[in-house]
Amino acid sequence: MWMALNMQCTFRTMDVNRRFTIGVLLVTLLAYAKLILPTQLDGGNWVAVSGTVFRSGTSEPLSKAQVEITSADVGSLRDYSYIVGLHNAAKARHGVFTTWTNERGVFSFPKIPAGRYKLSATRNGYSRNEYRPDGRQAQGAVLALAPGDDIKELKISLTPAATISGTVLNERKNPVTHASVQAMLLEYLPGGRRGYRLIQAVPTNDLGQYRLYWLPPGEYLVALEYGKTARHENVPTVPENRNIWLPDQDYPRFFYPNTTDVTAAKPIVISGGRDVTGIDFGLSQNRLATLTGEIVMANGAAQLKPMTIFAVPLSLLDGPFSSAQKSDPNGKFSIKNVPVGSYALRALSFDRSQELVSPAVVVNVLGKDLDNIRIPLYAPVRIRGRIQVQGTREPFNFARLLVRFSGPLGQVETFDGITNSDGSFTAEGGGWPGDFNVSILGLPSPFFLKDVVIQGNSVLSSGLRIGSDTPPEITLVVTRHAGVVSGTVVGSDLRHKPAVEVVFVPSDNLRGRHDRYLRTMTDLSGEFRIESPPPGEYMVYAFEDVRATSYYDAEFLKKYEFRGTRAAINENVDNTLTLRLIPKEDN
């Protein structure tokens, strides 16, 4: 008390400049104290994490590596990693802290909120990796950090990323310049659909050589396109007025090893640090199938105008290699040089005055021409709805949530609506008959979509039927689940196993819904925890190492149907499970 009064008297005698100087000094000292003593401030709900990133198999530290620590309490597979453009937005909802290593490979998070986290690192030229105690290149363990923890000397090893390289020659064995070579990674979608997604496309150089680089581990198809419509993700640095010869007629798309039939393509499995060479192509101008048909009116559609018809390969998840052709004024179309495979044909108009939509018409091309294909056009439907929150008075932000309507072919048949601040929305599209799954993207935890209701009937599992009797309004019932599912994973030695992926697979009638799959990792004690899981019946698996998204595939899961654990999750009830490890060599 005496010291405080004495300081107060002293300050009153100081001039303005001295008071300002001391004030700045006190603020600086306080800020420094908050930085170096994070766990003693703001209630002490803080932790510190630090460590080193180094090159795998060596003691070489890696500078300029980006290190992320991300909340592990994501509940369900809400990262939507298989939906382009939503992964980073979902990560931002759950909190991501980022830093970079210094010249000694050291990183530090001096002050982050206590919680459960995943720690990862990435660097140009290296495959991304997560922290796990054994240092393997695989999914990392969860760090369960309590207030006051100061975790030091964590080590993350990075392996040089893989490459695929080769040469492209034409019929005369001359190098082909500016051909597009693409790497496509195997993925599965909910419901088990298997396909490949474009990861990278690079042009061949003046010697016909290409190099796909910084590829993450996985199973790839390598494809080749050559012609005026070939897709190039990376544009080569050449003069703007370059004189690159391109053929008058596009070559068909080839898959390694030199086949136009995607089902005959040879997958290339790569792991971190592996350089795969000799993936060569020899071009030939093969005549492939021609698809001819017409666009026809349906469901009271307006007068037809020329439209563009796309043939999207169903084996390629985001359809980067669509063949396209405009129809004539009478709706007739002809698409040439279509390789063997299954395709979804859709007619789209870029004329805003023509509000017409078409379903995806599936055709199987076996090498012969297909005639008399009919693509119906429908007037789009307008579906109105509202989000209804049950069981809580907790404030809920309705604005800017994405309501997605997905047809049987997923992204090929999708349309969306955006919610208003009162929870209402209008979605327009999909006027053709069919069943559509309805989901909400952007729901904050611990809320989940409990039901989709039309005139008192639930269509959550059966899907929304669009057709002549399309409902005027739907209700999306959202609720807050206060329950928790937690447990441990044990091996054959009955010891708890860290860094194990725990996957909850929903009952059969919900297997097509991404928001009903749950996934987490065990922490360093071999324990796992999922906040607010949607209630329902699940089969639960504990994989030591599993290819991402494989558990969407029913054929894959058949191998483990007697090694999973059945779990019934009820609303607002805590569940505790003990799971048996499925070792890496078994999957």
N, C-alpha and C positions, 0 to 999 in steps of 0.2 A: 504494500500500500504506500509506504513512504517513498519507495523508488518511483512509483507511478506518479505521485504528486510532485516529486522533484522534477521528473521529466516534463510534466505538464507546465510547471513554472518556467523551466528552461526554454521550452518551445515558444512560449509567449514572448520571450525577449529576442528571438531570432528574427532576422529579416526574411523577406519573402523568398529570396533566392536560396537561402540555406534551408528553409522549410521545404521548398520544392525538391532540392537535392536529396534531403533525407527521406522525403516521401517516396521518391523514385527508388532509393536504395531499399527501403522497407518492402515495397511491392516486389522488387526483384528478388529479395531474400525469401519472401513468402512463396513466390512462384518456384524458386529453386527448391524450397523445402517440399512443396507439393510434388515436384518431379522426383526427388530422391527418396521421399518418404511416402509413397502412395498409399501404403496400407495403414498409415496412422491418421489419414484425413478422410473427410466426407463419410464418416461412419465406418471406415475401414473395410468397405466392401470391394477391395481391389486386390489384384494379383500382379506379379511380375514374371515374365518368361524370357529366357535368353538361351543362346546356344550358338552352334557353328554349322555351316553348310560346307561340305567338302566333296571332292570327286570320289565316286565309288571305287573301292579297292585301293585307295591311296590315302595319304594324310594331307593332300594338297587342298588348301582352303579355296573356296570359290567366292570372289568378290562380285558385287553387283547382281547377286541373286535376289529375286523377289520372294519374300516370305510372307505368308498369309496365315492368320489364325482366325478360324471361322466357327461360329456357334454350331455345336453338334446336335442341339435339341431342336431338330427340324420336324419331328413328329412323323410325317409321311414323306413320300417321294415328291415333295413340293418344289424341288429344285427344277423340275421339268427339263432335265438336261437333254432330253431327246426332242424338245421343241425349240427350234432356233430362235434366239433373241430373248428368251425368258430366263435363262440360267443366271446371268449376272443380276438381273432385277430381283430374282428370288433370293440370291445370296445377300443382296443389300438389305432385304427385309430382316434377315436373321443376324446381321451384324458381322462385318468383316473388317479386321484390322490388318494393315499392310505396312511392311517396312522393307529395307534392303540391307544386304550384308556389306560390311566395310572391306577394306583391303585385306584384312585378316580372316575374312569369311564369317565374321561375328555379327549376329543380329540380336536385337533386344526390344522387348515390349515392356517398358518400365511401369505402365499403369493401364490395365484393362479390367473390366468388371469380372468378378468371380463368376464361374460357370463351367460348363462342359464344352470343350473345344476340340477341333481338328487342326493340326499344324502341318503346313505344306510349304514346299519351296519349288521354284522353277527358275530357269535361266536359259537364255538363248543358246541353242545347241545341245540342250540336255532335256531328258524326259522329266516331267513333273513327278515329284515323289512326296509322300507324307511321312511324318515321324512315326516310327515304331521301334520298340526296344531292340529287336533283332537286326535292324538296319536293312531288311529286305525291300525290294522295289515292289510294293503292293499297297493295298489300303492300309491307312495308319490307325493307330489306337486313339481312343478318346482320352483327352486329358481332363480329369475331373479336378478342378481347381477351386479350393475353398478360400474364403477371405483371409488375407495375410500371407498366402503362399508366395514364395519366391523360388521358382523352378529354374535351375541353372544347368549349363553344360549339356543341353539337349543336342543331339547330333543328327543331321539329316544328310544322307548321301544321295548324290545325283549321278545318274549314268548318262553318258553321251547318247543323244537321241539317234534313232535308226535312220538309215537312208535306203532308198531304192533307186537304182540307176540302170540305164541301158541305152540302146541306139535304135533309131527308126530309119529304115531304108524303104525306097519305093520299088516298083517292079523291075527297074533297071539296076538295082542295087546301089543307087545313089542316095546320099543322105537327104532326109526330109527336114527342111527348116520351118520353124514356126508351127509345128504340129502341137496339139495340146495333149499332154499326158496327165492322167488324173489318178489319185489314190483315194479309194473309197473303203471306209471302215465298216465292218460288220456290226449291226445293232439289231436288237429286238424291240418291238413295241408291245404294250399291254395287249393281251389276247394272243400273243405268240407269233405275230407276223414278223418274218425275218427279212432283212433288207440291208442295203449298203448306203452309207451317207458320204457325200463328197467331203473330203478333208483338205485336199490341196490339189491345185492344177498348175503345171509349169509348162513353158514352151521349150521345144527343142532348139538347140543352138545351130550354128552354121555347119557343124559336123553331124547333125542329126542326133546329137546326144542330149540326154535329159538327166536331171537329178532331183528326185523328191526327197526333201530333207526335213529334219526335226519332227519326225513322225513318232507319235506315242505308240507304245506296244499294242498289238492287236492283230486281227485277221483282216487282210486287205484284198481287194480286187484292184488291178491296175488296168486302166482303160485308155484308149487312144482315139482322139478325134482329129481329123484333118480336113480343112475346108474353110469357106468364108464364114460359116456359122459356129466354128469351134469355140469352145469356152476357154478363156485364159484368166485364171485368178491372179497370176503374177505377170504383169506386162514387162517385156524385156526392154532394157535401156538401149534403144537404137534411135537414129535420127527420125524426126517426125515424118519426113517425106521418104520413109524407107521404101525400097522397091523389093518387097517380098512377094514372090510368086505364089499364088494360091490357085488350086485347080478350079475350073469352071463348074464342075460338079463335085459336091462334097463326097468324100469317101465314106463308106459305112463306119459305124463305131465298132472298134475292135476291143476285145478283152484278151489279156494274156492267158494262155499262149496262142495268140493270133487267131481268135475265133470271134465271130459275130454273135454267137449264141451265149448269152450270159450264164445259162445253166451249165455250159461246158467250160466256163472260165476256171482257172486254177487259182485258188486262194493262196496268198503269201502270208505266212505267220511270222511276225517279227517281234523281237524283244529289244529292250534297251541296249543301245550300243552296237547293234548288228547292222552291218552294211551288206545289203543284198544287191549283187551286180548281175549283169547279163540278162536283164529282163528286156529282151529285144522284140521289135515288131518288124514285120515285112508287109508293106501295104499292097493291096490288090483291089481293083475296082470291080467288086462282085456285084451282080445284080441281085437285089433283095426284093422282098415282097412290096406290093403296092396296095394301099388301103383306099377304097373308094366308097362313097356313100353320099348321104344327104342329111341336112338338118330339117326336121319336121316340127310342125306346131303341135302343142299339147296344152291342155288345161287353160284354154282361153288366152294364149299368149298373143302379143301384138304382132303386127306385120313384120316379116323377116327382113333383116338387112345383112350384108356380108359380115361374117364373123371369122375368128381364127380358131382352128381346131388343133388341139394339142394331143399328142400321143405320149403319155407319161409312163415310162417303164415301172411296173409295180415292184420290181426288185430293187429299185433305187428310191430311198425313203423320201428325199426331198425333190425328186424329179429334175435333176440338173440337165439331163440329156433328152429333153422333150423334143420330138419331131413336131414341126408346126407347118400349117398350110392354111391359107385363106380360102373361104368358100366363095363361089361366084354369087351373083345377085339372086339366083334361084335356090341357093343353099347347097349346091353340089360341091363336093370336095374330093381331092385325090392327094394322098400322102405317099411319096415314093421312098424307096430304099429303107424300109423298116426291117430291122433284124429280127431273128427268132426271139420270142419271149411273150410275156403277158403285159398288156397295156391297158391303161384307163384313158379313154377318149373323152375329151370335154370340149364344148364350144363356148368361147368367151368373146364378149364384145367390148371393145375399147371406146365405143360410142356411148357417152353417158345418157343420151336420149333413149337408148334402147335397153330397157330394164328387163332382160331375159336371162334365165339361168338354165343350165343343163346338168343332168346327173352325170356321173362317170360311167360310161358304157365300157365294160370290160371285154376285150377281144384277145384271143390266143393266136399268135402268129407262128406258124409252123414251117415257114419258108415259101408258102404259096400265097398268091394274091387273094385278098378278101374283098368281096363286092357286096353291094346292097346293105352297107352298114347304115343304120338309122340312129341319129342322135336327136332325141326329143327336146324341145324347149318349153319351159314353163314360166309363167309369171311368178316372180319371187313372192314368198310369203313374208308377212310381218308378224313376228311372234312377240307379244308383250308379256312382261312378267314382273315379279317383285320378289325381293329377298325378305324373308320373314325370320326373325331371330326368336328362338325359344329358350326358356329356362334360365335367363339371366337378365339383370338390369345393367350389366356392365356396358359402358359406352361402346358403340360399334361404328366404325367409319365405313359407310356404304360406298363412298365415291370412288370412281375409277377402277372398279373391279371388272375383270373380263369374264363374261359369260360365253362359254364356247359350246357350239353344237357340232358334234363330230359324227359323220356317217360311217358306214362299215369299212371304208377304205382309209379312214383317218384323215390326214392332212389334205388328201386329194378332194375330200368332200367335207369342207369345214366352213362355217361362217360364225361370226361373233357379234356380241352386243356389249356396250359399255354401260355400267350402272351409273345412275344419278345419285345425288346426295341423299335422297329419300329411299334408295334401294330399288327404284324402278328402272327398267331397261326395255329397249326395243332392239330386236335382232332381225335383220333382213337377209334373205337368201334361201337356198335350199327348198325351192318350190316343188321338187320332184318327190314322188312317194318313197317312203323308207323310214327306218327307225334310227333316231339320232340320240347318242349319249349327250347329256347336259352336265357340264362341270363349271366350277368357278375357279378361275386362276387369280391368285393374289390374296386369298383368304389368310388372315393372320392367325397364327397359333394362339390359343387352343381351340379356335373355331373350326368346324368342318361341315361339309354339306351332308345333312342327315337324310334328306328326301327331296324328290322332285314330284310335285303333286299337280294333277290336272283334274278339276271337278271332283275332288275328294279321293282320287285314286292315285296310288304310288306308281311311278314309271322309272324309278331310279335304276333298277336292274334290267327291265325290259326295253327301256329307251322310249323316247318321245316319237310317236307315229306322226309323220307329216304326210298329208294327202288331201283329199277333197274335204275331209272333216277336221282340218288342222285346228287345234284349240285356240280360242281367242286370247287366253291368258294362262300362264303357268305360275306356280309358286315354288320358290327354292327355299326349303326350310333349312336354316343354319342354326346350329346349337353349339354350346360350349361344353366340352367334355372335361370334367375335372379329374378324371381317373388317370392312373399311371400304370404302365406295364414295365416291369423290371425283372432282373434275374442275373444268372451267371451261366457261363459256358465252361464245361469241364471236358478234358480229354480222356483217353483210355486209362491214363494214370491217375484220374480223378483230381488232377490239379486244374486250377482256374487258368483259362487261356486268354491272354491279351490280344488285341488287334484282330479279332474275329468278326466277320461280317454276319450280322443277324438280319434275316429277311422274313417278313411276315407276308405270306401269300394269301389273298382273300379266297372265299368260297367261289365255286365255279361260276355262279351267275354274276359275279362282280369282277371276273378276271380281265375284262376289257376296260376297266376303269383305273387309270393311273393313280387316282387319289385314294385308292383302297390298298395299295401296296405300301408297306412300312419297311424302313431300312435303317439300321444304325450299326455302330461298331462297339465292341467291348473296350473298356478302358484298361489301364495298366494292371488293375486287379482282376481282370476277367469278368467284370460286371457290365451290364448294359441297362439303359433306361430310355423309355420313350414317353414323352408327355402327350397327353390328350389324344390317344389313338382312337380312330373311329370304331365304335362297337361293331362286333360281328364275329363270324367264325373264321379262323385262320389256321394254316399250316405254317409252322415256324422252323426255319433251318438255320444252322450255324456253320457257315463255310469258312474254312481257313483261308481259302483263296478261290475266287470265282470270277469269271469274265462278267464285266458289267452288263446288266440287262438280260443275262441268260435266263434268269428266273421268270421272265415273262413267257418263256417257251414251255408249253406243257410237256413236250417230248423230253426236254432236259430234266424236268422235275420228276418224271416217271422213275428215273434211276434212283431217286432218293425218297420215294413215297413212304418207305418203312423206316426212314432215318430222321424224319421230321417229328415235331411235337404238335399235337392238336391243342389249340387254345381258343377259348370262348371269352371274348372281351365284352363286358357289360358296361353300360353307361354309368359314369361316376363311381366306378368300383376299381380299386387297385388290384393288379394281378402280379404274381411272382412266379417265374418259370426257372427251371434248371434244364439246360439244353446240352446235348452231346455234340461234340465237335465232329464235323465232316472234314477229314484231313485233306490237304492239297492233292495228294496222289490219288484220291478217290473221286476227284471232279475235274 
